[in-house]
Every structure is written in structure tokens, then in C-alpha cells.
């Protein structure tokens, strides 16, 4: 046992040296191989690699996955109208040049995010300061994001970083202008409502006037038709009466006298002062209405 112990120690040392000469680059990482503090090789493909044991060579790993920078607090940005907006944004970025990234930031990803955040604020100011509130909120929101992406990506390339996407997640009014904006919006809505009410009232009056005119036209037309029909009926009745009464004029005279008696004596207190020999009473003494002959 005592004889084999030195061999076991030697084997452990050899295994430790061999393990320090092997490293694995994962799919999500890039590796920088250093030799005496100088970058000798940049490795971006995953796999098993070999190197000299420290301190002759050592490896630094950098994450090459897509990463996100989200603003913790909305940025206060001023528009061309000198009104403040609170804008919340996020950025997608990744390391594309590990050597340049390490030269700039070392392996400190936090420092890279702070530098990119400052560049994002500058790009956001540059794009929003020349636009109005309406343009920022609706009309040119997509254009602003495209401008910011181009601006930030151009400034991030020398740092070994590729900016993939920039998005404006939320845009709010600053508290000091929210009340005035709401009042203006309320006034605009009231003005629109009043306009619609006035238009509706005018249309209502127009419809009522048309309906009244049509009603008057229909009534006039119906009255004219009724009068025409009535006139035709009266003419037909007169023709029938004339034809009937023409067959026996004496009976017609008798019938009309009876109608006159009925009208004249319709009330019990009616009194007529007439001569018994007047034509009014001609049928009282004779059935044919002639004066009786004296003997």
C-alpha cells in the first residue's frame, strides 16, 4: 500500500492537469482562449477543445444568446410641443464579436447593458423631440422604433454587439399634462356630440316636414277623389229622382208636400199663420191637390 501511494498521487495530479487542458464550449456560449493575458483564439462553435494548463492558457466564456434590456422606470421625453411623455421601452441584443466585446466591457454584461441603455435614451430623445404628441402616440410610432433601431445598432456595432429589435412598449402622458389632455379630449367629444345632435335635429325636422307635406298631399288627393265620387253620386241620384218623379208628377208634388208638413210641424209648439186656401194646404181638401168644385 505504501508503495502504491506515490503512484496514486501522481495519477491524481496527471488527471488534474489533463482536466485543466480540456474545456467544453456549449451551444449558448462563445469562448475566448487567452495565452499569457492575450486573446489567441475566438471559439463560437460548440464542442470539446484542448488548451495548455493554467497559467499558460485560460478560457473566458461569453453568453451569445439573445438578451433583453427592459427599462425599470419610464423615460421622461419631451416632444416638439414641449410636452413630457413617459415612454417605456425594451431592446433585444446579443454579442456577435466576443473579442471586441471583451476588449470593451471584459466579461461584465451589466456594463454593456448600461452603455446600451444610455444609447437608447439618446436615440429616443432624438426621435421624439422633433415630433408632436399625436405623431408619437399613433401616426409615426413605427417610424420612431425603426429610427431608434438603426441609430442604436450603428453605435453598438463597434462594441461587438448586435441590436436586434427596439420596441416602445407603453407611452403615457406625464401627470402635469394629463389633466389638460383629458379636458381637451372631453371638449372635442362634446363638440362632436353637439354636432351630431344638431345634424340629427336638422334631419328630424326635414323628415317631419316631408311627412307633413306627403300627408297634406294625400289628404288633398283623397278629398278631391271623395268630392268627385260624391258629385258623381249626387248626379246619379238626381238622375234617378228625376226619372222616378217624371213618371208621376202629381205623386211627386204630393210627396214633397208631405215632407214640408213634416218639417213645418216637427215641434208641438210650432204655429203657422196661413190661409187655409194657400197652396201649402192644397192636399188637405183634395187628394189630387185641386180645389174642390162648388155645387
PLY file of the C-alpha trace (Angstrom):
ply
format ascii 1.0
element vertex 295
property float x
property float y
property float z
element edge 294
property int vertex1
property int vertex2
end_header
0.00 0.00 0.00
2.80 2.38 0.88
4.49 1.53 -2.43
1.36 2.36 -4.48
0.55 5.61 -2.72
3.06 7.76 -4.71
1.62 6.28 -7.92
-1.91 7.23 -6.88
-0.83 10.78 -6.06
0.92 11.03 -9.39
-2.17 9.73 -11.20
-4.37 12.30 -9.48
-2.00 15.08 -10.45
-1.89 13.87 -14.04
-5.72 13.70 -14.19
-6.00 17.21 -12.74
-3.54 18.52 -15.32
-5.42 16.76 -18.12
-8.80 18.09 -16.93
-7.39 21.63 -16.92
-6.35 21.10 -20.54
-9.89 20.27 -21.69
-12.87 22.64 -21.90
-16.34 22.43 -23.41
-17.99 25.25 -25.34
-21.76 25.00 -25.02
-24.19 25.98 -27.76
-25.27 29.11 -25.90
-21.69 30.39 -25.30
-18.70 31.80 -27.11
-15.20 31.26 -25.75
-12.06 33.40 -25.74
-8.79 31.48 -25.39
-6.13 33.56 -23.64
-2.37 32.87 -23.60
-0.46 34.87 -21.04
-3.23 37.51 -20.95
-3.54 37.86 -24.74
-6.50 36.63 -26.78
-5.23 33.89 -29.06
-8.45 32.41 -30.38
-12.20 33.10 -30.53
-14.38 29.98 -30.48
-18.07 30.23 -31.41
-18.86 26.63 -32.36
-19.88 24.21 -29.60
-17.71 21.22 -28.85
-14.76 19.80 -26.90
-11.49 21.74 -27.08
-7.97 21.46 -25.68
-5.59 24.03 -24.23
-2.48 24.33 -22.12
-2.96 24.20 -18.37
-3.04 27.46 -16.39
-1.27 29.79 -16.16
-0.16 29.23 -19.76
-3.67 29.38 -21.18
-7.13 30.09 -19.77
-10.67 30.44 -21.17
-13.37 33.11 -20.71
-16.95 32.28 -21.71
-19.46 34.87 -23.01
-23.22 34.30 -23.45
-24.17 34.67 -27.13
-27.90 34.17 -26.64
-30.47 36.88 -27.36
-30.78 39.12 -24.31
-33.28 41.77 -23.24
-32.90 45.21 -21.70
-36.14 46.46 -20.12
-36.43 49.94 -18.71
-37.24 49.79 -15.00
-38.86 53.22 -14.99
-40.44 55.02 -17.96
-38.21 57.63 -19.59
-39.47 61.23 -19.45
-39.09 62.54 -23.02
-40.12 65.98 -24.34
-41.93 66.35 -27.67
-41.68 69.16 -30.21
-44.62 70.81 -28.39
-42.57 70.91 -25.16
-44.86 68.33 -23.57
-43.47 65.48 -21.50
-44.25 61.86 -22.27
-43.44 58.80 -20.18
-42.14 56.12 -22.55
-41.43 52.53 -21.57
-39.25 50.54 -24.00
-37.25 47.32 -24.33
-34.34 46.18 -26.52
-33.25 42.79 -27.81
-29.46 42.39 -28.28
-26.69 39.80 -28.45
-22.92 39.52 -28.62
-21.65 39.00 -32.19
-17.96 39.84 -31.73
-16.73 38.27 -28.48
-13.18 39.65 -28.82
-14.36 43.27 -29.28
-16.96 42.88 -26.53
-14.32 41.63 -24.08
-11.95 44.45 -25.01
-14.73 46.98 -24.30
-16.51 45.51 -21.30
-14.49 42.49 -20.19
-16.94 39.79 -19.14
-19.23 42.32 -17.43
-22.58 42.09 -19.19
-24.05 44.64 -16.77
-21.69 47.32 -18.06
-22.78 46.57 -21.64
-26.45 46.92 -20.68
-25.79 50.29 -19.03
-23.96 51.54 -22.13
-26.77 50.35 -24.41
-29.42 51.89 -22.13
-27.70 55.27 -22.41
-27.60 54.95 -26.20
-31.27 54.00 -26.24
-32.17 57.13 -24.23
-30.21 59.29 -26.67
-31.88 57.69 -29.69
-35.31 58.03 -28.09
-34.75 61.71 -27.38
-33.51 62.32 -30.92
-36.61 60.71 -32.46
-39.28 62.09 -30.10
-38.00 65.68 -29.70
-38.82 66.50 -33.34
-42.38 65.10 -33.28
-45.71 66.09 -31.79
-47.65 64.09 -29.21
-50.09 62.81 -31.83
-47.29 61.64 -34.10
-45.51 59.84 -31.27
-48.63 58.15 -29.91
-50.21 56.99 -33.17
-49.12 58.22 -36.56
-45.34 57.65 -36.52
-44.79 55.16 -33.73
-43.43 52.54 -36.13
-41.12 55.08 -37.76
-39.71 56.08 -34.37
-38.89 52.47 -33.48
-37.19 51.95 -36.85
-35.11 55.11 -36.41
-34.10 54.06 -32.90
-33.07 50.58 -34.09
-30.87 51.99 -36.83
-29.33 54.59 -34.52
-28.58 52.24 -31.62
-27.39 49.38 -33.82
-24.92 51.64 -35.65
-23.46 52.82 -32.31
-23.39 49.29 -30.84
-21.54 47.59 -33.72
-18.08 48.88 -32.62
-18.77 47.38 -29.18
-19.20 43.86 -30.59
-22.96 43.96 -30.05
-25.83 43.47 -32.50
-29.11 45.24 -31.58
-31.89 43.06 -33.00
-35.05 44.96 -32.07
-36.26 48.09 -30.28
-39.86 48.46 -29.11
-41.88 51.20 -27.45
-43.98 49.18 -25.05
-46.05 51.94 -23.47
-46.50 55.69 -23.91
-48.24 57.76 -21.22
-48.75 61.43 -20.60
-46.85 63.00 -17.75
-49.09 63.80 -14.73
-48.78 67.56 -15.26
-50.28 67.41 -18.75
-52.71 64.51 -18.33
-55.46 66.75 -16.93
-55.20 69.27 -19.76
-55.18 66.49 -22.34
-58.26 64.91 -20.80
-60.05 68.26 -20.76
-59.22 68.83 -24.40
-60.38 65.34 -25.30
-63.59 65.88 -23.34
-64.19 69.20 -25.13
-63.59 67.55 -28.50
-66.01 64.72 -27.66
-68.65 67.21 -26.51
-68.20 69.25 -29.66
-68.59 66.12 -31.76
-71.67 65.08 -29.77
-73.25 68.52 -30.21
-72.52 68.41 -33.92
-74.17 65.01 -34.21
-77.18 66.20 -32.19
-77.56 69.29 -34.41
-77.29 67.14 -37.53
-79.84 64.71 -36.11
-82.25 67.53 -35.22
-81.96 69.01 -38.71
-82.55 65.61 -40.31
-85.51 65.05 -37.96
-87.11 68.37 -38.95
-86.52 67.59 -42.60
-88.16 64.17 -42.26
-91.12 65.65 -40.35
-91.59 68.36 -43.00
-91.55 65.75 -45.77
-94.02 63.59 -43.85
-96.37 66.56 -43.23
-96.20 67.53 -46.89
-96.94 63.99 -48.01
-99.81 63.80 -45.50
-101.29 67.06 -46.79
-100.91 65.89 -50.39
-102.57 62.54 -49.60
-105.46 64.21 -47.72
-105.99 66.75 -50.53
-105.93 64.00 -53.13
-108.32 61.85 -51.08
-110.67 64.81 -50.50
-110.69 65.60 -54.23
-111.45 61.98 -55.05
-114.20 61.90 -52.40
-115.78 65.09 -53.72
-115.60 63.74 -57.25
-117.25 60.48 -56.16
-119.82 62.40 -54.14
-120.60 64.63 -57.11
-120.99 61.59 -59.33
-123.30 60.01 -56.72
-125.39 63.17 -56.40
-125.69 63.40 -60.16
-126.72 59.76 -60.37
-129.22 60.24 -57.54
-130.72 63.34 -59.19
-130.99 61.47 -62.45
-132.76 58.59 -60.69
-135.06 61.00 -58.82
-135.91 62.89 -62.00
-136.62 59.67 -63.83
-138.78 58.38 -60.98
-140.64 61.61 -60.32
-141.13 62.30 -64.02
-143.32 59.23 -64.30
-145.92 60.73 -61.88
-145.51 64.49 -61.30
-148.67 64.65 -59.20
-147.37 62.00 -56.78
-144.05 63.84 -56.60
-145.87 67.06 -55.67
-147.83 65.17 -53.02
-144.69 63.56 -51.60
-142.86 66.90 -51.36
-145.86 68.45 -49.61
-145.78 65.69 -47.02
-142.09 66.38 -46.42
-142.92 70.06 -45.97
-145.67 69.21 -43.44
-143.26 67.00 -41.50
-140.67 69.75 -41.38
-143.14 72.52 -40.54
-144.89 70.61 -37.72
-141.86 68.81 -36.23
-142.31 70.60 -32.86
-145.53 70.54 -30.82
-145.43 74.26 -30.18
-144.91 75.27 -33.80
-147.54 77.70 -35.04
-148.17 78.73 -38.64
-150.45 81.61 -39.56
-151.54 80.80 -43.11
-154.69 80.99 -45.14
-156.43 77.62 -45.45
-156.75 78.31 -49.17
-153.00 78.70 -49.70
-151.08 76.19 -51.85
-149.41 74.87 -48.69
-152.71 73.17 -47.74
-153.84 72.21 -51.23
-153.73 68.46 -50.45
-155.76 68.87 -47.29
-159.06 69.36 -49.13
-158.33 67.29 -52.21
-156.28 64.14 -52.78
-155.10 65.38 -56.19
-154.28 68.89 -54.90
-157.00 70.68 -56.92
-159.59 72.99 -55.34
-162.91 71.25 -54.72
-165.81 72.20 -57.06
-168.65 74.22 -55.56
-172.21 72.85 -56.13
0 1
1 2
2 3
3 4
4 5
5 6
6 7
7 8
8 9
9 10
10 11
11 12
12 13
13 14
14 15
15 16
16 17
17 18
18 19
19 20
20 21
21 22
22 23
23 24
24 25
25 26
26 27
27 28
28 29
29 30
30 31
31 32
32 33
33 34
34 35
35 36
36 37
37 38
38 39
39 40
40 41
41 42
42 43
43 44
44 45
45 46
46 47
47 48
48 49
49 50
50 51
51 52
52 53
53 54
54 55
55 56
56 57
57 58
58 59
59 60
60 61
61 62
62 63
63 64
64 65
65 66
66 67
67 68
68 69
69 70
70 71
71 72
72 73
73 74
74 75
75 76
76 77
77 78
78 79
79 80
80 81
81 82
82 83
83 84
84 85
85 86
86 87
87 88
88 89
89 90
90 91
91 92
92 93
93 94
94 95
95 96
96 97
97 98
98 99
99 100
100 101
101 102
102 103
103 104
104 105
105 106
106 107
107 108
108 109
109 110
110 111
111 112
112 113
113 114
114 115
115 116
116 117
117 118
118 119
119 120
120 121
121 122
122 123
123 124
124 125
125 126
126 127
127 128
128 129
129 130
130 131
131 132
132 133
133 134
134 135
135 136
136 137
137 138
138 139
139 140
140 141
141 142
142 143
143 144
144 145
145 146
146 147
147 148
148 149
149 150
150 151
151 152
152 153
153 154
154 155
155 156
156 157
157 158
158 159
159 160
160 161
161 162
162 163
163 164
164 165
165 166
166 167
167 168
168 169
169 170
170 171
171 172
172 173
173 174
174 175
175 176
176 177
177 178
178 179
179 180
180 181
181 182
182 183
183 184
184 185
185 186
186 187
187 188
188 189
189 190
190 191
191 192
192 193
193 194
194 195
195 196
196 197
197 198
198 199
199 200
200 201
201 202
202 203
203 204
204 205
205 206
206 207
207 208
208 209
209 210
210 211
211 212
212 213
213 214
214 215
215 216
216 217
217 218
218 219
219 220
220 221
221 222
222 223
223 224
224 225
225 226
226 227
227 228
228 229
229 230
230 231
231 232
232 233
233 234
234 235
235 236
236 237
237 238
238 239
239 240
240 241
241 242
242 243
243 244
244 245
245 246
246 247
247 248
248 249
249 250
250 251
251 252
252 253
253 254
254 255
255 256
256 257
257 258
258 259
259 260
260 261
261 262
262 263
263 264
264 265
265 266
266 267
267 268
268 269
269 270
270 271
271 272
272 273
273 274
274 275
275 276
276 277
277 278
278 279
279 280
280 281
281 282
282 283
283 284
284 285
285 286
286 287
287 288
288 289
289 290
290 291
291 292
292 293
293 294
